[in-house]
């Protein structure tokens, strides 16, 4: 499968005619790459589940977010989708999680204790 971006189609008329012809003949083989976007979130006592615009559902263990692990169920349900669906913010516990972080397995780190 070949991948292309919307930028390709915007400038395709400037490409040599043989490339335009090949692209047009194989249009169904070209898949536009889109960044995963969030449309919903659900947090329970075990996991954080994200619903994406492309139909996928992904989840990570709740333990990946120490702030949400320690939050009340009410605080976990108070969230805002941010960055046009790139992530989610929980204002009551000041937690942000990105879709990219969930997809690539990046748990939140608890800050180290600072000795004075």
N, C-alpha and C positions, 0 to 999 in steps of 0.2 A: 504494500500500500504506500502510495506517495502522499506526502503532506504538503500543504501550502497554507498561506495566510491570506487575509483579505488584502494585504498590500500587493500580493502577486496579481490579484484580479484588477486592482486599481491601475496598475501600470502594464497590464498584459498587452494593451494595444501598441505599446512602444517596443515590444519584443519582435524579433525576426518572424516573418510570416510562417516559416516551418514550425517554430515553437508554438505560435498561436494555434496553428492547425492541429498539432499534436495535443495541446491542452484541451481544445474544444472537442476533439474526438474521444478523449479519455477523461472527460469531465467527471464521470461517476467514480473514477479511481482517485480523484483528488479530494482529500478530506481537509476541511479547514480546521486548523488547530485553535482551540479556544481554551482559555484559562478556566479551571473549575470554579464555579460560583455557588454560593450557599443560598438556599431559599428557606430553610427551616432548621431548627435544632431541637433536640430533646435530651434532657439530662435526667438520669435516674440514679439510684444508689450505686450502680455498677459501671455505667458507661455514659459517654457523651456521643450522641448519634447525630450526624449531620446529613441533611438531605440536599442534594446538589441539583442544579438546573438541568443537567444532562440525564437525570433519572437515577443516578447512583445514590446509594446510601452507604456512608462510611461510619465507622465507630472506632473509638479508642477507649481504653479503660479510664474510669473516673479518676483513678490514682495518678494519671498523667497531669492532672491539675490539682495541686495541693490546695489552692484557694477554693476551688469548687468542691473538693472533698470535704473541706471544713465548713462549707456554706450550708445554710438551711435550705430545705426544698423550695421555700418561697424565694430566696435569693437566687437559686439556680434557675428559676423560671423567669426572672427579670433580666432579659437580655436584649441587645440591639444588634441587628445585622449591620456590619460596617463595611466601608470601602466597596460599595456596589456588589456585595456578596463575597468579598475576599476573606472575611472573617466575622467573628462575633465578639461582642464586648458585654461583660456583666458588670454594670456600674456599682452594684452593692458590694462587690468584693474586689473591684478593680482588676478584673482578669480579661485578657484578650487571647483568643486562639484563632489562628489562621487556618484556612482550608489546606493550604500548602503544608503547614506544620502537621496537620492530622494525616495527610496523605504520605508524607515522608518520614513520619515517626519521630517527631520532635517534642518530647514531653517538657512541661514547664519545670524549671529548676527552682527549688526552694532556696532563698538567699542564705548564704553562710552567716553564722553568728559572728558578729563583730565584737571583738574584745577591746575594751578601753583601758 
